[in-house]
Amino acid sequence: MYYLSILLLITVCLWPVISYAHTSPPLALSKFYQATEDLTHYWVSEKYDGVRAYWDGNKLLTRSGKIIHAPTEWLSQLPDIALDGELWIAHQQFDHVSGLIRQKHPDSSAWQAIQFMVFDLPKYPGTFSERYHQLEALVAASQAPNLRLVKQTSISSHQALDALLSEVTRKGAEGLMLRRIDTLYASGRTNDLLKVKPYMDDEAVVIDHQQGQGKYTNQLGALIVMDKNGREFKIGTGFSDDQRANPPEVGDTISYQYHGRTSTGLPRFASFLRVRSDE
C-alpha cells in the first residue's frame, strides 16, 4: 500500500508535465472547398506541401503538440510571438522535410534549406485581413533568412479559382487554401479555412487482397495494387459494403483517385473509384 501511494504521488506530480507534452496547439484546421462559397469574403494562397508547425514564441511544435528539435541558430531568428505556418523546402519534398523534423539531434546544415512559410498570427486580436497586414510588416522587417510570408490574393470567381488551381498544380503545388478575411482566428475545424485540392485519378492492377479487421473482419480491408511503373501500394478507402464483401479480383484493373504524389512517386490518399470496364 505504501509503494502504491508513492506511485500515485509521483504520477500526480508528473501529470502536468506529461499532459503538456501532448497538448496540441490551438490551430485552425481546414475543411474542403465546396464551390458554393462567396469568394468575395476569401483570399487565396498556394497550399504548401510541407509540415504544419506552430511557433509559440519559444518552442516549435507539430500539429499534435510534439516539440520539433530545430537547430538553435535556426530558432533564434524567429520573433517572440505566435506564428502559424508550414515547414517547407520545395515542391515534392514533403518526405525530406518530415524526416528532418523527426530528428532529435537536428542537422544544422540540412535545416538551412527549410523555410518557415508563415500564414497567420494566431494570437493577434484582429480579422484575417488585419492579421495578414501585421504579418506582412513583421516578415518585411525581419532579417530572418528562413522566415517567409505566404502571399494572399483576392479571387474573382470559382472559374478563376479553378484556373489558378490548374496553374499551381502543374508547377507541382499541392493545391490552394482559402482564408476568410473578416473573421478572428479560431481553433478547430472551420469554414474560415478551406483547402482546394485536385482529385487526380489513375489506374492500377490488383495483385492481392488484405483482410479487414474489426467491422470488416472476413471482408476486404485493402487492395494491394501495382501501377504501370511497377510501384506497389495499398488502397483501403472508397469501397461500399458490397465491394468489401465482393472485392475486385486479382488481375482486375481498377481506377482510383488521389491527391498528389510522394517524392518516390506513390499516390497520396489513394481511394478506390471503380473496376475499369473495357466494354
Summary of the structure (lengths in Angstrom):
residues: 279
radius of gyration: 22.5
end to end distance: 74.8
largest distance: 76.5
contacts: 776
relative contact order: 0.14
helix: 27%
strand: 32%
